[in-house]
C-alpha cells in the first residue's frame, strides 16, 4: 500500500495523519514524525497533537479548578 494522506490541518504547525498499510500510520506534528503507529497509537497521538496545538493558540481554557 502506498502512503495515503488521510487528514491534514495547520493549527500553529502542520498536523497530518497518513496511512502506510493495514493498521500502520504516520502522525506528523510540526517537526515531529511518529511512524509505524497502530490505529490506537495514531488516534492518541493525533488527538494529543491537535489538543496541544489548540492550547498553544489559546483556544482552550486549561485553567485548573479554582484558577481565575
C-alpha positions as CSV (number, residue, x, y, z in Angstrom):
1,X,0.0,0.0,0.0
2,X,1.4,3.4,-0.9
3,X,1.3,6.2,1.7
4,X,-2.2,7.9,1.7
5,X,-2.8,11.3,3.3
6,X,-5.9,10.9,5.4
7,X,-6.0,14.2,7.3
8,X,-4.1,17.4,7.3
9,X,-4.5,20.8,9.1
10,X,-2.4,23.7,10.2
11,X,-3.0,24.8,13.8
12,X,0.2,26.6,14.8
13,X,2.0,23.8,12.9
14,X,1.3,21.2,10.3
15,X,-0.6,18.2,11.7
16,X,-1.0,15.2,9.4
17,X,-2.2,11.6,9.5
18,X,-1.1,9.2,6.8
19,X,-1.7,5.5,6.4
20,X,1.1,3.3,5.1
21,X,-0.5,-0.1,5.4
22,X,-3.1,-2.1,7.2
23,X,-3.1,-0.8,10.8
24,X,0.0,1.3,10.1
25,X,0.0,5.1,10.4
26,X,2.3,8.1,10.5
27,X,1.4,11.2,12.5
28,X,3.3,14.4,11.8
29,X,3.2,17.3,14.2
30,X,5.4,20.2,13.3
31,X,9.0,18.8,13.2
32,X,8.0,15.6,14.9
33,X,7.2,12.5,12.9
34,X,5.9,9.3,14.5
35,X,6.0,6.2,12.3
36,X,4.8,2.6,12.5
37,X,1.8,3.5,14.7
38,X,-1.1,1.2,15.2
39,X,-4.7,2.6,14.8
40,X,-4.9,3.1,18.6
41,X,-1.5,4.8,18.9
42,X,-2.2,7.1,15.9
43,X,-5.5,8.1,17.3
44,X,-3.9,9.1,20.6
45,X,-1.0,10.9,19.0
46,X,-3.3,12.8,16.5
47,X,-5.7,13.8,19.3
48,X,-3.0,15.0,21.6
49,X,-1.3,16.9,18.8
50,X,-4.5,18.7,17.9
51,X,-5.2,19.5,21.6
52,X,-1.7,20.8,22.2
53,X,-1.8,23.0,19.1
54,X,-5.2,24.4,20.1
55,X,-3.8,25.1,23.6
56,X,-0.8,26.9,22.2
57,X,-3.1,29.1,20.2
58,X,-5.0,30.0,23.3
59,X,-8.2,28.4,22.0
60,X,-8.6,26.1,25.0
61,X,-9.2,27.0,28.7
62,X,-6.7,24.9,30.5
63,X,-7.0,26.6,33.9
64,X,-7.2,24.3,36.9
65,X,-10.3,24.3,39.1
66,X,-10.2,27.4,41.3
67,X,-7.8,29.4,39.0
68,X,-9.1,32.6,37.5
